[in-house]
Amino acid sequence: MDVLHTIALAIIQGLTEFLPVSSSAHLILPSRLLGWPDQGIAFDIAVHIGTLLAVLLFFYRDIAAITAGWCRRITGGAPSDESNLGWAIIIATLPIMLVGEPWSHWVEPYMRSTLVIAASTIVFGLVLWWADRRDARQRTMAEMNWKSALAIGLAQILALIPGTSRSGITLTAGLMLNFSREAAARFSFLLSIPTILAAALLKSAEMASEGGPHDWGAMLLGALVSFVAGLLCIKAFMALIQRVGLLPFVIYRLLLGVLLLIFSGAAFACG
């Protein structure tokens, strides 16, 4: 990959990993419209590491408090909001850990068409809009119990459908469970940590089995750019949803989905 290709894909990864707009929809357009080659597993690992470092840095205080509270709890200490949140993240992570591996081998290869990505981008965008319009969004992070965590974790499985958006569907689930925008967003970001880590480890195993040379320069650049893009994205998103809500992202998803449908129809007609 050339430098422009590397930077563009790293920015896309850094932004779409955390925004509710679907990374699959954004990665398919450059490759189809510009003819860019597949970036390869090694580059995917690098940009995942970059986004992981971004969320770890932004939420380091929360992570430290949750880790300390959880460790105190399992060693016989009293329960606390932090320890409960630690258990909630673990519970919410379990469903996708159980389903992700078989899905990636048996189902995903048949669902990466432009039409599927376009449809899920539109449908789940409308679901996000409906969840954001509801008035009963008052619950805080301290009210996250195991039932709510499990429900969000089960919803995260839908992110395995290309075009859904992991952050989008977990944010939607949080809003539907009456959590505030900020609480739903913060839990979604914290939940991304074990999910991104698992994805990076899975891809690392694939890379080790394939072997071959790797473009370490592109990987390092991709990790750095995705880290910066992810960090800026998280900061801007947390500020934006408090002021304007999620409607801009819904509109963007609808426009993107329509564009993909047009592209899919044009490709079908030419074929």
Backbone as CSV, one residue per row, in Angstrom:
resi,resn,N_x,N_y,N_z,CA_x,CA_y,CA_z,C_x,C_y,C_z
1,MET,0.847,-1.198,0.000,0.000,0.000,0.000,0.879,1.242,0.000
2,ASP,0.407,2.279,-0.733,1.140,3.528,-0.684,0.720,4.310,0.565
3,VAL,1.391,5.449,0.789,1.164,6.214,2.015,-0.262,6.737,2.088
4,LEU,-0.802,7.248,0.966,-2.169,7.777,0.959,-3.181,6.702,1.285
5,HIS,-3.005,5.548,0.695,-3.885,4.395,0.952,-3.836,4.016,2.436
6,THR,-2.634,3.945,2.976,-2.445,3.581,4.382,-3.121,4.573,5.318
7,ILE,-2.897,5.854,5.090,-3.475,6.887,5.960,-4.992,6.894,5.860
8,ALA,-5.518,6.779,4.635,-6.968,6.817,4.448,-7.651,5.668,5.179
9,LEU,-7.143,4.453,5.032,-7.757,3.294,5.692,-7.610,3.372,7.210
10,ALA,-6.494,3.903,7.687,-6.293,4.039,9.129,-7.253,5.063,9.719
11,ILE,-7.495,6.157,8.999,-8.454,7.157,9.472,-9.860,6.561,9.497
12,ILE,-10.210,5.819,8.447,-11.527,5.177,8.407,-11.704,4.244,9.590
13,GLN,-10.670,3.441,9.878,-10.745,2.532,11.023,-10.857,3.296,12.332
14,GLY,-10.043,4.328,12.486,-10.042,5.090,13.733,-11.361,5.773,14.012
15,LEU,-12.038,6.239,12.958,-13.317,6.921,13.130,-14.479,5.944,13.260
16,THR,-14.539,4.972,12.359,-15.724,4.113,12.303,-15.730,3.031,13.373
17,GLU,-14.601,2.796,14.026,-14.601,1.846,15.142,-15.472,2.357,16.271
18,PHE,-15.559,3.669,16.429,-16.267,4.245,17.561,-17.535,5.005,17.180
19,LEU,-17.630,5.525,15.972,-18.854,6.205,15.556,-19.895,5.182,15.121
20,PRO,-21.175,5.470,15.332,-22.224,4.504,14.976,-22.574,4.540,13.486
21,VAL,-21.556,4.348,12.622,-21.791,4.535,11.186,-21.339,3.362,10.323
22,SER,-20.827,2.297,10.893,-20.458,1.076,10.183,-19.122,1.177,9.460
23,SER,-18.129,0.462,9.970,-16.824,0.425,9.314,-16.883,-0.359,8.009
24,SER,-17.715,-1.399,7.951,-17.809,-2.205,6.733,-18.254,-1.372,5.544
25,ALA,-19.242,-0.505,5.769,-19.749,0.330,4.681,-18.682,1.289,4.182
26,HIS,-17.828,1.761,5.091,-16.795,2.713,4.692,-15.588,2.040,4.061
27,LEU,-15.311,0.821,4.446,-14.166,0.129,3.873,-14.468,-0.441,2.490
28,ILE,-15.747,-0.691,2.216,-16.086,-1.277,0.927,-16.058,-0.250,-0.195
29,LEU,-16.406,1.010,0.116,-16.466,2.029,-0.933,-15.104,2.346,-1.549
30,PRO,-14.064,2.613,-0.735,-12.768,2.893,-1.355,-12.257,1.745,-2.217
31,SER,-12.423,0.503,-1.736,-11.910,-0.641,-2.486,-12.663,-0.838,-3.797
32,ARG,-13.984,-0.603,-3.768,-14.777,-0.800,-4.975,-14.663,0.380,-5.939
33,LEU,-14.697,1.601,-5.409,-14.703,2.784,-6.268,-13.305,3.136,-6.769
34,LEU,-12.278,2.932,-5.915,-10.918,3.338,-6.275,-10.039,2.157,-6.671
35,GLY,-10.581,0.955,-6.534,-9.810,-0.213,-6.932,-8.659,-0.539,-6.005
36,TRP,-8.742,-0.121,-4.739,-7.653,-0.398,-3.800,-7.618,-1.889,-3.462
37,PRO,-6.425,-2.445,-3.339,-6.326,-3.862,-2.973,-6.677,-4.076,-1.504
38,ASP,-6.950,-5.317,-1.171,-7.209,-5.650,0.226,-5.984,-5.327,1.069
39,GLN,-6.208,-4.732,2.235,-5.084,-4.264,3.046,-4.359,-5.378,3.782
40,GLY,-4.975,-6.535,3.904,-4.313,-7.667,4.535,-4.522,-7.729,6.039
41,ILE,-4.299,-8.917,6.596,-4.541,-9.156,8.016,-3.585,-8.348,8.889
42,ALA,-2.322,-8.259,8.489,-1.330,-7.557,9.305,-1.711,-6.095,9.513
43,PHE,-2.183,-5.448,8.459,-2.584,-4.047,8.587,-3.826,-3.932,9.462
44,ASP,-4.769,-4.867,9.337,-5.953,-4.870,10.193,-5.563,-4.931,11.667
45,ILE,-4.580,-5.761,11.984,-4.122,-5.882,13.368,-3.530,-4.555,13.846
46,ALA,-2.739,-3.922,12.992,-2.086,-2.669,13.368,-3.101,-1.579,13.683
47,VAL,-4.117,-1.416,12.836,-5.085,-0.342,13.079,-6.000,-0.685,14.249
48,HIS,-6.240,-1.972,14.492,-7.006,-2.352,15.678,-6.228,-2.004,16.949
49,ILE,-4.919,-2.242,16.932,-4.086,-1.882,18.079,-4.118,-0.374,18.302
50,GLY,-4.084,0.392,17.220,-4.147,1.846,17.334,-5.424,2.316,17.992
51,THR,-6.563,1.773,17.563,-7.834,2.183,18.163,-7.968,1.684,19.599
52,LEU,-7.399,0.520,19.874,-7.414,0.010,21.248,-6.645,0.939,22.179
53,LEU,-5.480,1.376,21.757,-4.690,2.304,22.567,-5.426,3.624,22.764
54,ALA,-6.184,4.050,21.754,-6.931,5.311,21.861,-7.987,5.232,22.959
55,VAL,-8.762,4.161,22.988,-9.820,4.057,23.990,-9.233,3.806,25.374
56,LEU,-8.109,3.094,25.431,-7.446,2.886,26.722,-6.943,4.207,27.301
57,LEU,-6.390,5.058,26.461,-5.872,6.340,26.933,-7.004,7.265,27.359
58,PHE,-8.058,7.329,26.561,-9.146,8.269,26.864,-9.867,7.886,28.154
59,PHE,-10.061,6.601,28.387,-10.822,6.157,29.553,-9.918,5.545,30.627
60,TYR,-8.654,5.975,30.691,-7.728,5.309,31.601,-8.164,5.449,33.058
61,ARG,-8.777,6.582,33.428,-9.234,6.741,34.812,-10.359,5.754,35.126
62,ASP,-11.325,5.658,34.208,-12.424,4.707,34.389,-11.894,3.280,34.468
63,ILE,-10.973,2.953,33.576,-10.428,1.598,33.528,-9.691,1.266,34.819
64,ALA,-8.902,2.211,35.312,-8.166,1.981,36.559,-9.129,1.768,37.724
65,ALA,-10.173,2.597,37.808,-11.131,2.480,38.906,-11.913,1.171,38.818
66,ILE,-12.335,0.817,37.601,-13.097,-0.426,37.419,-12.232,-1.639,37.751
67,THR,-10.985,-1.633,37.292,-10.077,-2.752,37.552,-9.805,-2.904,39.043
68,ALA,-9.550,-1.781,39.713,-9.276,-1.833,41.152,-10.499,-2.315,41.919
69,GLY,-11.674,-1.794,41.566,-12.898,-2.206,42.248,-13.208,-3.668,42.029
70,TRP,-13.009,-4.148,40.808,-13.287,-5.546,40.491,-12.317,-6.463,41.229
71,CYS,-11.033,-6.089,41.262,-10.038,-6.899,41.973,-10.331,-6.964,43.469
72,ARG,-10.731,-5.833,44.043,-11.094,-5.841,45.468,-12.279,-6.760,45.716
73,ARG,-13.235,-6.730,44.802,-14.438,-7.539,44.972,-14.131,-9.031,44.933
74,ILE,-13.318,-9.469,43.966,-13.052,-10.910,43.839,-12.106,-11.413,44.926
75,THR,-11.470,-10.480,45.626,-10.602,-10.886,46.746,-11.302,-10.703,48.093
76,GLY,-12.634,-10.547,48.059,-13.404,-10.511,49.286,-13.856,-9.149,49.739
77,GLY,-13.612,-8.120,48.943,-14.032,-6.787,49.316,-15.515,-6.559,49.089
78,ALA,-15.988,-5.404,49.521,-17.404,-5.074,49.363,-17.698,-4.690,47.914
79,PRO,-18.926,-4.967,47.454,-19.286,-4.554,46.097,-19.337,-3.033,45.984
80,SER,-19.071,-2.546,44.796,-19.098,-1.116,44.528,-19.598,-0.898,43.108
81,ASP,-19.854,0.364,42.766,-20.274,0.667,41.402,-19.212,0.222,40.398
82,GLU,-17.937,0.388,40.761,-16.848,0.015,39.858,-16.763,-1.499,39.671
83,SER,-16.903,-2.247,40.766,-16.838,-3.704,40.639,-18.036,-4.232,39.849
84,ASN,-19.204,-3.650,40.082,-20.382,-4.066,39.328,-20.202,-3.779,37.840
85,LEU,-19.588,-2.638,37.516,-19.365,-2.292,36.121,-18.352,-3.248,35.486
86,GLY,-17.368,-3.665,36.273,-16.409,-4.643,35.769,-17.078,-5.945,35.397
87,TRP,-17.963,-6.428,36.282,-18.711,-7.647,35.968,-19.641,-7.432,34.773
88,ALA,-20.220,-6.245,34.658,-21.125,-5.954,33.538,-20.385,-6.028,32.204
89,ILE,-19.165,-5.506,32.160,-18.383,-5.558,30.924,-18.040,-7.005,30.569
90,ILE,-17.686,-7.798,31.573,-17.386,-9.211,31.329,-18.609,-9.934,30.781
91,ILE,-19.763,-9.722,31.428,-21.000,-10.388,30.998,-21.382,-9.960,29.582
92,ALA,-21.250,-8.672,29.289,-21.634,-8.168,27.970,-20.695,-8.656,26.879
93,THR,-19.477,-9.037,27.240,-18.504,-9.505,26.252,-18.711,-10.971,25.889
94,LEU,-19.267,-11.755,26.809,-19.361,-13.199,26.613,-20.128,-13.611,25.351
95,PRO,-21.305,-13.023,25.051,-22.043,-13.495,23.875,-21.251,-13.438,22.571
96,ILE,-20.587,-12.317,22.294,-19.864,-12.216,21.027,-18.618,-13.093,21.025
97,MET,-18.046,-13.352,22.197,-16.914,-14.254,22.266,-17.328,-15.680,21.893
98,LEU,-18.522,-16.055,22.301,-19.012,-17.403,22.020,-19.445,-17.569,20.565
99,VAL,-19.978,-16.512,19.987,-20.560,-16.592,18.639,-19.583,-16.144,17.557
100,GLY,-18.659,-15.249,17.905,-17.817,-14.612,16.900,-16.991,-15.558,16.062
101,GLU,-16.335,-16.533,16.681,-15.453,-17.439,15.958,-16.196,-18.290,14.926
102,PRO,-17.260,-19.014,15.326,-17.974,-19.791,14.302,-18.611,-18.917,13.239
103,TRP,-19.077,-17.722,13.627,-19.693,-16.815,12.642,-18.681,-16.416,11.567
104,SER,-17.484,-16.077,11.991,-16.481,-15.589,11.036,-16.122,-16.643,10.007
105,HIS,-16.252,-17.922,10.354,-15.881,-18.991,9.428,-17.072,-19.514,8.620
106,TRP,-18.261,-19.548,9.226,-19.386,-20.208,8.580,-20.373,-19.258,7.914
107,VAL,-20.538,-18.065,8.470,-21.609,-17.190,8.000,-21.094,-15.950,7.281
108,GLU,-20.089,-15.294,7.869,-19.639,-14.002,7.357,-19.299,-14.011,5.866
109,PRO,-18.627,-15.044,5.334,-18.280,-15.003,3.907,-19.480,-14.838,2.976
110,TYR,-20.681,-15.196,3.448,-21.872,-15.122,2.598,-22.642,-13.814,2.793
111,MET,-22.170,-12.937,3.691,-22.950,-11.740,4.014,-22.202,-10.438,3.753
112,ARG,-21.112,-10.506,3.011,-20.327,-9.304,2.789,-20.632,-8.642,1.456
113,SER,-21.815,-8.868,0.923,-22.198,-8.213,-0.320,-22.546,-6.756,-0.055
114,THR,-22.429,-5.942,-1.102,-22.765,-4.525,-0.980,-24.223,-4.339,-0.585
115,LEU,-25.103,-5.197,-1.099,-26.532,-5.086,-0.799,-26.813,-5.328,0.679
116,VAL,-26.182,-6.338,1.256,-26.378,-6.634,2.681,-25.876,-5.466,3.531
117,ILE,-24.703,-4.944,3.203,-24.135,-3.836,3.962,-25.015,-2.600,3.854
118,ALA,-25.529,-2.322,2.653,-26.405,-1.162,2.458,-27.689,-1.302,3.268
119,ALA,-28.298,-2.490,3.215,-29.561,-2.712,3.919,-29.391,-2.588,5.424
120,SER,-28.348,-3.190,5.971,-28.150,-3.123,7.421,-27.743,-1.718,7.861
121,THR,-27.017,-1.001,7.021,-26.671,0.386,7.336,-27.933,1.227,7.490
122,ILE,-28.892,1.045,6.601,-30.142,1.813,6.651,-31.036,1.345,7.791
123,VAL,-31.264,0.039,7.876,-32.212,-0.497,8.866,-31.762,-0.174,10.289
124,PHE,-30.503,-0.456,10.606,-30.038,-0.212,11.972,-29.837,1.272,12.244
125,GLY,-29.698,2.070,11.191,-29.695,3.519,11.370,-31.060,4.013,11.822
126,LEU,-32.111,3.466,11.222,-33.467,3.838,11.619,-33.782,3.360,13.039
127,VAL,-33.278,2.184,13.409,-33.486,1.691,14.776,-32.781,2.599,15.779
128,LEU,-31.588,3.068,15.428,-30.863,4.005,16.288,-31.648,5.300,16.457
129,TRP,-32.226,5.789,15.382,-33.034,7.016,15.440,-34.240,6.816,16.355
130,TRP,-34.902,5.680,16.239,-36.074,5.408,17.082,-35.664,5.330,18.556
131,ALA,-34.547,4.670,18.840,-34.092,4.543,20.232,-33.716,5.903,20.805
132,ASP,-33.140,6.765,19.993,-32.695,8.066,20.481,-33.849,9.025,20.720
133,ARG,-34.978,8.788,20.064,-36.134,9.674,20.207,-36.951,9.398,21.467
134,ARG,-36.729,8.258,22.103,-37.510,7.905,23.271,-37.167,8.831,24.433
135,ASP,-38.148,9.075,25.289,-38.013,10.075,26.355,-37.500,9.510,27.682
136,ALA,-37.570,8.197,27.857,-37.298,7.611,29.176,-35.820,7.265,29.366
137,ARG,-34.918,8.102,28.911,-33.490,7.809,28.978,-32.884,8.521,30.187
138,GLN,-33.023,7.923,31.358,-32.567,8.569,32.592,-31.549,7.742,33.373
139,ARG,-31.360,6.479,33.023,-30.494,5.607,33.820,-29.028,5.993,33.654
140,THR,-28.256,5.834,34.717,-26.838,6.165,34.712,-26.005,4.884,34.665
141,MET,-24.702,5.051,34.533,-23.805,3.895,34.501,-23.879,3.101,35.798
142,ALA,-24.131,3.780,36.907,-24.206,3.098,38.196,-25.383,2.131,38.254
143,GLU,-26.353,2.291,37.365,-27.529,1.426,37.344,-27.388,0.259,36.378
144,MET,-26.199,0.053,35.831,-25.968,-1.063,34.923,-25.918,-2.366,35.715
145,ASN,-26.887,-3.226,35.526,-26.907,-4.525,36.200,-26.608,-5.632,35.185
146,TRP,-26.587,-6.862,35.670,-26.188,-7.965,34.792,-27.203,-8.209,33.679
147,LYS,-28.485,-7.950,33.958,-29.500,-8.152,32.920,-29.324,-7.153,31.772
148,SER,-29.081,-5.903,32.121,-28.855,-4.884,31.097,-27.576,-5.179,30.325
149,ALA,-26.531,-5.587,31.040,-25.262,-5.902,30.384,-25.422,-7.065,29.414
150,LEU,-26.164,-8.080,29.828,-26.384,-9.234,28.953,-27.178,-8.836,27.717
151,ALA,-28.187,-7.985,27.900,-28.986,-7.532,26.760,-28.120,-6.765,25.756
152,ILE,-27.235,-5.898,26.253,-26.347,-5.155,25.360,-25.355,-6.110,24.693
153,GLY,-24.880,-7.101,25.447,-23.969,-8.086,24.880,-24.616,-8.912,23.784
154,LEU,-25.884,-9.286,23.978,-26.605,-10.034,22.946,-26.833,-9.166,21.709
155,ALA,-27.118,-7.886,21.941,-27.287,-6.964,20.810,-25.989,-6.828,20.026
156,GLN,-24.848,-6.890,20.720,-23.559,-6.739,20.054,-23.318,-7.841,19.023
157,ILE,-23.967,-8.989,19.194,-23.830,-10.072,18.218,-24.294,-9.604,16.840
158,LEU,-25.312,-8.721,16.810,-25.810,-8.224,15.532,-24.743,-7.461,14.758
159,ALA,-23.717,-6.967,15.470,-22.641,-6.235,14.799,-21.832,-7.142,13.882
160,LEU,-21.988,-8.461,14.023,-21.320,-9.381,13.119,-21.916,-9.321,11.720
161,ILE,-23.120,-8.763,11.593,-23.707,-8.539,10.272,-23.032,-7.305,9.684
162,PRO,-22.334,-7.409,8.570,-21.643,-6.251,7.994,-22.600,-5.084,7.748
163,GLY,-22.193,-3.903,8.159,-23.015,-2.709,7.986,-23.780,-2.303,9.229
164,THR,-23.799,-3.170,10.240,-24.578,-2.877,11.452,-23.909,-1.804,12.308
165,SER,-22.612,-1.926,12.559,-21.805,-1.061,13.418,-21.866,-1.542,14.863
166,ARG,-20.718,-1.971,15.384,-20.652,-2.440,16.761,-21.040,-1.339,17.736
167,SER,-20.440,-0.150,17.551,-20.768,0.955,18.454,-22.219,1.375,18.294
168,GLY,-22.715,1.330,17.061,-24.098,1.731,16.814,-25.103,0.833,17.494
169,ILE,-24.906,-0.478,17.408,-25.900,-1.401,17.962,-25.827,-1.455,19.481
170,THR,-24.622,-1.326,20.064,-24.540,-1.315,21.527,-25.088,-0.002,22.089
171,LEU,-24.862,1.081,21.374,-25.441,2.363,21.780,-26.959,2.315,21.685
172,THR,-27.465,1.734,20.617,-28.915,1.582,20.446,-29.514,0.768,21.582
173,ALA,-28.866,-0.355,21.917,-29.368,-1.208,22.998,-29.379,-0.459,24.323
174,GLY,-28.326,0.307,24.586,-28.286,1.081,25.828,-29.408,2.096,25.903
175,LEU,-29.679,2.765,24.797,-30.773,3.745,24.768,-32.121,3.061,24.948
176,MET,-32.294,1.910,24.348,-33.561,1.180,24.474,-33.775,0.672,25.894
177,LEU,-32.681,0.505,26.646,-32.783,0.101,28.053,-32.894,1.315,28.975
178,ASN,-33.129,2.481,28.367,-33.388,3.737,29.098,-32.160,4.340,29.757
179,PHE,-30.967,3.999,29.267,-29.772,4.687,29.741,-29.645,6.017,29.010
180,SER,-29.036,6.992,29.669,-28.812,8.280,29.031,-27.836,8.112,27.867
181,ARG,-27.791,9.110,26.994,-26.855,9.039,25.866,-25.422,8.873,26.353
182,GLU,-25.051,9.661,27.364,-23.675,9.589,27.851,-23.373,8.226,28.455
183,ALA,-24.286,7.692,29.265,-24.065,6.390,29.897,-23.985,5.284,28.849
184,ALA,-24.894,5.313,27.881,-24.893,4.298,26.825,-23.611,4.377,26.010
185,ALA,-23.162,5.593,25.705,-21.944,5.768,24.909,-20.715,5.313,25.686
186,ARG,-20.625,5.681,26.960,-19.458,5.299,27.756,-19.374,3.783,27.907
187,PHE,-20.505,3.135,28.134,-20.470,1.672,28.257,-20.079,1.043,26.924
188,SER,-20.578,1.605,25.821,-20.217,1.093,24.503,-18.716,1.196,24.273
189,PHE,-18.123,2.327,24.650,-16.684,2.502,24.479,-15.908,1.534,25.357
190,LEU,-16.305,1.397,26.619,-15.605,0.478,27.513,-15.752,-0.970,27.035
191,LEU,-16.911,-1.293,26.497,-17.144,-2.642,25.986,-16.296,-2.913,24.744
192,SER,-15.901,-1.856,24.048,-15.082,-2.047,22.846,-13.689,-2.582,23.187
193,ILE,-13.224,-2.367,24.412,-11.853,-2.757,24.765,-11.638,-4.266,24.649
194,PRO,-12.422,-5.109,25.348,-12.201,-6.554,25.176,-12.570,-7.036,23.778
195,THR,-13.519,-6.361,23.127,-13.932,-6.774,21.786,-12.822,-6.519,20.769
196,ILE,-12.230,-5.322,20.807,-11.129,-5.001,19.893,-9.929,-5.900,20.184
197,LEU,-9.646,-6.110,21.466,-8.516,-6.960,21.849,-8.708,-8.378,21.316
198,ALA,-9.915,-8.917,21.453,-10.186,-10.266,20.963,-10.034,-10.338,19.442
199,ALA,-10.534,-9.300,18.744,-10.413,-9.270,17.287,-8.947,-9.232,16.864
200,ALA,-8.133,-8.441,17.567,-6.711,-8.348,17.242,-6.003,-9.675,17.486
201,LEU,-6.343,-10.354,18.581,-5.732,-11.646,18.872,-6.133,-12.694,17.847
202,LEU,-7.411,-12.663,17.444,-7.891,-13.613,16.436,-7.174,-13.406,15.104
203,LYS,-7.038,-12.143,14.704,-6.352,-11.848,13.451,-4.857,-12.165,13.553
204,SER,-4.287,-12.000,14.744,-2.879,-12.344,14.935,-2.648,-13.835,14.729
205,ALA,-3.599,-14.645,15.216,-3.496,-16.090,15.012,-3.581,-16.429,13.528
206,GLU,-4.461,-15.738,12.807,-4.572,-15.956,11.362,-3.275,-15.557,10.662
207,MET,-2.705,-14.430,11.062,-1.465,-13.958,10.452,-0.331,-14.943,10.698
208,ALA,-0.269,-15.485,11.929,0.793,-16.440,12.257,0.672,-17.708,11.419
209,SER,-0.572,-18.116,11.154,-0.765,-19.338,10.363,-0.437,-19.122,8.890
210,GLU,-0.633,-17.900,8.405,-0.369,-17.606,7.008,1.110,-17.344,6.746
211,GLY,1.788,-16.710,7.714,3.194,-16.383,7.531,3.380,-15.315,6.462
212,GLY,4.574,-15.260,5.870,4.826,-14.319,4.786,5.391,-13.006,5.277
213,PRO,5.925,-12.193,4.356,6.498,-10.893,4.725,5.408,-9.870,5.042
214,HIS,5.738,-8.855,5.848,4.779,-7.816,6.223,5.417,-6.444,6.041
215,ASP,4.583,-5.501,5.676,5.045,-4.125,5.488,4.995,-3.426,6.845
216,TRP,6.092,-3.502,7.589,6.095,-2.970,8.946,5.946,-1.459,8.967
217,GLY,6.444,-0.790,7.932,6.289,0.659,7.859,4.830,1.059,7.747
218,ALA,4.086,0.370,6.877,2.657,0.649,6.719,1.891,0.307,7.987
219,MET,2.294,-0.777,8.649,1.625,-1.173,9.888,1.834,-0.124,10.980
220,LEU,3.059,0.366,11.116,3.350,1.367,12.139,2.607,2.673,11.848
221,LEU,2.617,3.092,10.598,1.904,4.309,10.217,0.405,4.142,10.441
222,GLY,-0.126,2.984,10.063,-1.550,2.730,10.251,-1.949,2.754,11.716
223,ALA,-1.131,2.149,12.569,-1.425,2.143,14.007,-1.411,3.560,14.569
224,LEU,-0.425,4.353,14.159,-0.312,5.722,14.664,-1.484,6.579,14.213
225,VAL,-1.833,6.492,12.939,-2.931,7.314,12.410,-4.263,6.883,13.017
226,SER,-4.507,5.582,13.137,-5.769,5.117,13.722,-5.860,5.495,15.199
227,PHE,-4.728,5.528,15.890,-4.701,5.955,17.289,-5.125,7.412,17.413
228,VAL,-4.525,8.295,16.619,-4.859,9.719,16.669,-6.310,9.943,16.251
229,ALA,-6.723,9.290,15.154,-8.097,9.455,14.675,-9.099,8.947,15.701
230,GLY,-8.801,7.806,16.322,-9.701,7.255,17.318,-9.814,8.127,18.547
231,LEU,-8.693,8.670,18.998,-8.697,9.524,20.180,-9.511,10.797,19.943
232,LEU,-9.302,11.429,18.805,-10.058,12.636,18.467,-11.531,12.314,18.292
233,CYS,-11.809,11.154,17.706,-13.195,10.747,17.473,-13.951,10.563,18.786
234,ILE,-13.351,9.869,19.738,-14.011,9.631,21.023,-14.320,10.953,21.718
235,LYS,-13.331,11.840,21.755,-13.507,13.126,22.428,-14.609,13.942,21.780
236,ALA,-14.619,14.004,20.451,-15.625,14.791,19.742,-17.008,14.165,19.889
237,PHE,-17.078,12.837,19.831,-18.375,12.159,19.897,-19.026,12.348,21.260
238,MET,-18.256,12.219,22.338,-18.825,12.370,23.673,-19.366,13.786,23.878
239,ALA,-18.708,14.775,23.278,-19.194,16.155,23.393,-20.398,16.391,22.497
240,LEU,-20.386,15.791,21.315,-21.437,16.053,20.331,-22.781,15.480,20.736
241,ILE,-22.793,14.253,21.259,-24.085,13.632,21.555,-24.821,14.360,22.675
242,GLN,-24.087,15.064,23.525,-24.751,15.818,24.585,-25.450,17.056,24.031
243,ARG,-24.905,17.611,22.952,-25.452,18.852,22.398,-26.512,18.616,21.331
244,VAL,-26.253,17.693,20.407,-27.150,17.558,19.249,-27.791,16.178,19.134
245,GLY,-27.392,15.228,19.965,-27.980,13.905,19.878,-27.380,13.098,18.738
246,LEU,-28.111,12.100,18.284,-27.591,11.146,17.308,-28.182,11.308,15.914
247,LEU,-29.066,12.289,15.734,-29.709,12.456,14.433,-28.710,12.664,13.293
248,PRO,-27.634,13.452,13.452,-26.678,13.597,12.340,-26.102,12.265,11.876
249,PHE,-25.859,11.360,12.811,-25.311,10.060,12.438,-26.358,9.203,11.742
250,VAL,-27.611,9.334,12.153,-28.698,8.616,11.487,-28.823,9.081,10.043
251,ILE,-28.837,10.377,9.841,-28.939,10.932,8.488,-27.764,10.463,7.637
252,TYR,-26.581,10.504,8.218,-25.387,10.076,7.485,-25.504,8.608,7.080
253,ARG,-25.980,7.758,7.991,-26.139,6.336,7.678,-27.137,6.130,6.550
254,LEU,-28.223,6.871,6.572,-29.230,6.720,5.526,-28.662,7.122,4.167
255,LEU,-27.948,8.229,4.131,-27.350,8.677,2.867,-26.306,7.676,2.375
256,LEU,-25.495,7.161,3.298,-24.485,6.181,2.942,-25.126,4.897,2.420
257,GLY,-26.193,4.451,3.084,-26.889,3.248,2.646,-27.492,3.413,1.262
258,VAL,-28.087,4.566,1.008,-28.660,4.828,-0.319,-27.559,4.830,-1.378
259,LEU,-26.420,5.443,-1.063,-25.291,5.463,-1.996,-24.819,4.046,-2.313
260,LEU,-24.762,3.207,-1.306,-24.360,1.819,-1.529,-25.395,1.066,-2.360
261,LEU,-26.675,1.354,-2.137,-27.723,0.718,-2.946,-27.596,1.128,-4.409
262,ILE,-27.338,2.401,-4.628,-27.149,2.890,-6.005,-25.944,2.201,-6.642
263,PHE,-24.868,2.121,-5.877,-23.664,1.466,-6.369,-23.917,-0.001,-6.672
264,SER,-24.666,-0.664,-5.778,-24.986,-2.075,-5.973,-25.860,-2.274,-7.211
265,GLY,-26.834,-1.368,-7.400,-27.702,-1.476,-8.570,-26.943,-1.225,-9.856
266,ALA,-26.032,-0.272,-9.827,-25.235,0.021,-11.021,-24.332,-1.158,-11.369
267,ALA,-23.745,-1.758,-10.323,-22.867,-2.906,-10.554,-23.651,-4.089,-11.110
268,PHE,-24.889,-4.271,-10.621,-25.737,-5.356,-11.110,-26.113,-5.136,-12.573
269,ALA,-26.429,-3.871,-12.912,-26.821,-3.564,-14.293,-25.657,-3.773,-15.257
270,CYS,-24.466,-3.385,-14.795,-23.280,-3.561,-15.655,-22.916,-5.033,-15.799
271,GLY,-23.236,-5.790,-14.725,-22.902,-7.214,-14.780,-23.830,-8.000,-15.655
